[in-house]
């Protein structure tokens, strides 16, 4: 239990440090292969890339929250708040777009394999 608390505290402090430095960097979206022609290895690599992207984007969203919480109230103008909201929404849209594309690729890949297509 103590180890979990210590690990959580380290993550929070690292996020806070990144936010203080204005270092919340949105991760780039991975390329999703075309499931109608992708190989099994390409689909596995895409799965790993999508999972990593989702995890990195969650950390980015956490960083934005910390950045907002550490911004002095007098500096948290309507413009600054809107910028944070826009950055948050763009990241969520990226996540949704990547998930939709990957899920479609998986459906296409499985359909091809079931129809006797090559692996």
Secondary structure by P-SEA (a helix, b strand, c coil): caaaaaaaaaaaaaaaaaaaaccbbbbbbccccccccccaaaaaaaaaaaaaaaaaaaaaaaaaaaaaaacccccccaaaaaaaaaaaaaaaaaaaaaaaaaaaaaaaaaaaaaacccc
